[in-house]
Amino acid sequence: MVEMPCNLKIIFLREENGDGQGQFYYPDGSRYVGEWKNGKPHGKGELHFYNGNNFEGQWRHGEFIGFVTYIYPDGEIYIGGWKDGDRHRKGTTIYSDGSTIEGTYKCGELFGKGEAISNDGFKYIGEFKNDKFNGQGTSTWANGEKYVGEFKNDKFNGQGTFTWADGEQYVGDWKEGLIHGQGTIFFSDGTKIKGEFREDEPWKITVFDKDGNIIRKMLDGVEQKVIYLLRTY
């Protein structure tokens, strides 16, 4: 992206009177091609930067307004709102590998609800903050796995449910992308693990069979002996 602070307005050097179509070459090699009014870009135009970036959109009295199409040298394309030299409001970024991100930008970063789709089949729909997954969201993978819950800085964090491709499921707490806190793992054969986990490992848990009988326990990461009481009649 062009190196320009978010609060800096785009200023054009040409001041002499001129209307209609025209071109202007900047000292750094950048070039504006498009419509002019009173010696300033006004109307539809293209700004070709010295570094290979291409910027297309509408101008008013020398400043950009509204939506743009911004093409980068590596093939990345941004289509959407623009303000003070950066992405702003609704927009879509298309990367050279085919991955896309669509959402609302604020001073160049994603905020609020949006959608990210990778070329490997990964998809995220949910909330963004500071250009990362933050808040409530849903992630799905090409292999059928799915996570629904809270995110923080692109990682599972807080309450969430992860479902594996075979249907097995964890419901509970997460921290920094790991199972951490209180939760329950449900297995396809009907058994379940319930209790406290630490960094993806069972810590204080109880294992139940499909009928609800206790078959295993663990306390502070150490497996405990389970005593079965048999009643005779």
C-alpha positions in Angstrom: 0.0 0.0 0.0 1.2 3.5 -0.7 3.2 4.9 2.3 0.9 7.6 3.5 -0.4 8.4 7.0 -4.1 7.8 7.4 -4.7 11.5 8.4 -2.8 13.0 5.5 -4.8 14.2 2.6 -3.7 13.6 -1.0 -2.3 16.9 -2.4 -1.7 17.5 -6.1 1.0 19.8 -7.4 -0.6 21.2 -10.5 -2.3 24.5 -10.0 -2.5 26.2 -13.4 -5.9 26.4 -15.0 -7.0 23.4 -17.1 -10.1 21.5 -17.9 -10.9 18.2 -19.7 -8.6 15.2 -20.1 -5.0 15.5 -19.1 -1.9 13.9 -17.5 0.4 15.0 -14.8 3.9 13.6 -13.9 5.1 13.9 -10.3 8.8 14.3 -9.4 8.9 10.7 -8.0 7.7 9.3 -11.3 4.0 8.8 -10.4 1.5 9.8 -13.0 -2.2 11.0 -12.9 -4.3 10.4 -16.0 -7.9 11.5 -16.2 -10.3 14.4 -16.0 -9.3 17.9 -14.8 -11.1 21.0 -13.7 -9.5 24.3 -12.8 -6.1 22.7 -12.9 -6.9 19.9 -10.5 -8.0 16.2 -10.9 -11.8 16.3 -11.0 -13.9 13.4 -12.2 -12.8 10.0 -13.2 -9.0 9.3 -13.1 -6.2 7.0 -12.6 -3.1 7.5 -10.4 -0.1 5.3 -11.4 2.4 5.2 -8.6 6.2 5.0 -9.1 6.2 1.6 -7.3 3.8 0.0 -9.6 0.5 0.5 -7.7 -2.5 1.6 -9.7 -5.3 3.6 -8.3 -8.6 4.2 -10.1 -11.6 6.2 -8.9 -13.4 9.5 -8.7 -11.8 12.8 -7.8 -13.2 16.2 -6.7 -11.1 19.4 -6.7 -7.8 17.4 -6.4 -8.9 14.9 -3.7 -10.2 11.4 -4.0 -13.8 10.7 -3.1 -15.9 7.5 -2.8 -14.9 4.1 -4.1 -11.7 3.0 -5.8 -10.1 0.1 -7.5 -6.5 -0.2 -6.2 -4.2 -2.7 -8.0 -0.9 -3.6 -6.4 2.2 -4.9 -8.3 1.9 -8.4 -6.7 -1.6 -8.8 -8.1 -3.6 -7.9 -5.0 -6.7 -5.8 -5.7 -8.7 -3.6 -3.4 -12.2 -2.5 -4.4 -14.1 -0.2 -2.0 -14.2 2.9 0.0 -11.1 5.1 0.4 -10.4 8.1 2.7 -7.3 10.1 3.6 -4.9 7.7 1.8 -6.2 4.4 3.1 -9.1 1.8 2.9 -12.2 3.1 4.6 -15.8 1.8 4.8 -17.1 -1.1 2.8 -14.5 -2.9 0.7 -13.2 -6.2 -0.7 -9.6 -7.3 -1.0 -8.7 -9.9 -3.5 -5.2 -11.5 -3.1 -3.1 -12.9 -5.8 -3.7 -16.5 -4.7 -7.5 -16.0 -5.0 -8.2 -15.5 -1.3 -10.6 -12.7 -0.4 -11.6 -10.5 2.5 -14.8 -8.5 2.5 -15.9 -6.1 5.3 -15.8 -2.6 6.7 -12.5 -0.8 7.0 -11.5 2.0 9.3 -8.3 3.8 8.5 -7.0 0.8 6.7 -8.0 -1.9 9.1 -11.0 -4.2 9.3 -13.7 -3.5 12.0 -17.1 -5.0 12.5 -18.6 -7.8 10.6 -16.9 -9.4 7.6 -15.9 -12.5 5.7 -12.6 -14.1 4.8 -12.2 -16.9 2.3 -8.9 -18.7 1.6 -8.0 -20.6 -1.5 -7.6 -23.8 0.6 -11.3 -23.8 1.5 -11.1 -22.1 4.8 -13.8 -19.6 5.5 -14.5 -17.1 8.4 -17.7 -15.2 8.9 -17.9 -12.9 11.9 -16.4 -9.9 13.7 -13.1 -8.1 13.0 -11.1 -5.6 15.0 -7.7 -4.2 14.2 -7.6 -6.3 11.0 -8.0 -9.6 12.9 -10.7 -12.0 14.0 -12.1 -10.5 17.2 -15.5 -11.2 18.7 -18.1 -13.7 17.6 -17.5 -15.7 14.5 -17.7 -19.0 12.6 -14.8 -20.8 10.9 -15.2 -23.7 8.6 -12.6 -25.9 6.8 -12.6 -27.9 3.6 -12.3 -31.2 5.6 -15.7 -30.5 7.3 -14.4 -29.1 10.6 -16.2 -26.2 12.2 -15.7 -23.7 15.0 -18.5 -21.4 16.3 -17.7 -19.0 19.2 -15.4 -16.2 20.4 -12.1 -15.1 18.9 -9.3 -12.9 20.0 -6.5 -11.8 17.7 -7.3 -14.6 15.2 -7.4 -17.3 17.8 -10.2 -19.2 19.5 -10.6 -17.4 22.9 -13.6 -17.6 25.3 -16.6 -19.8 24.8 -16.8 -21.9 21.7 -17.8 -25.1 20.0 -15.4 -27.1 17.8 -16.8 -29.9 15.7 -14.5 -32.4 14.0 -15.2 -34.0 10.6 -16.3 -37.3 12.2 -19.0 -35.5 14.3 -17.1 -35.5 17.6 -17.4 -32.2 19.4 -15.9 -30.0 22.2 -18.0 -27.4 23.9 -16.5 -25.1 26.4 -13.6 -22.7 27.2 -10.7 -21.7 24.9 -7.6 -19.7 25.5 -5.0 -18.6 22.8 -6.4 -21.2 20.4 -6.2 -24.1 22.9 -8.8 -26.0 24.9 -8.4 -24.4 28.3 -10.9 -24.2 31.2 -14.2 -25.9 31.7 -15.7 -28.0 28.9 -17.0 -31.3 27.5 -15.9 -33.5 24.7 -18.6 -35.6 23.1 -17.5 -38.8 21.2 -19.3 -40.5 18.4 -19.7 -43.8 20.5 -21.7 -41.9 23.2 -18.9 -41.5 25.7 -17.9 -38.0 27.0 -15.2 -36.2 28.9 -16.3 -33.5 31.2 -14.3 -31.2 33.5 -11.3 -28.9 33.4 -8.6 -28.8 30.6 -5.3 -27.0 30.5 -3.6 -26.2 27.2 -5.4 -29.0 25.3 -4.7 -31.6 28.0 -7.2 -33.0 30.5 -6.6 -31.8 34.1 -9.5 -32.4 36.3 -11.9 -34.6 34.3 -14.5 -37.4 34.5 -15.1 -39.8 31.7 -18.6 -41.2 31.2 -19.7 -44.1 29.1 -22.8 -43.9 26.8 -25.0 -44.8 29.7 -23.7 -42.2 32.1 -21.5 -44.5 34.2 -18.1 -43.1 35.3 -15.3 -45.1 33.7 -12.3 -42.9 34.4 -11.2 -39.9 36.4 -8.2 -37.5 36.4 -7.2 -35.1 39.1 -4.4 -32.5 38.6 -3.3 -34.3 35.5 -3.0 -37.7 37.2 -5.4 -40.6 36.5 -7.4 -41.7 39.5 -8.6 -45.2 40.4 -12.3 -45.7 39.9 -14.0 -48.0 42.5 -17.1 -49.8 41.2 -19.8 -50.7 43.8 -21.8 -53.8 42.9 -25.2 -54.4 44.5 -26.4 -57.9 45.0 -30.0 -58.9 45.5 
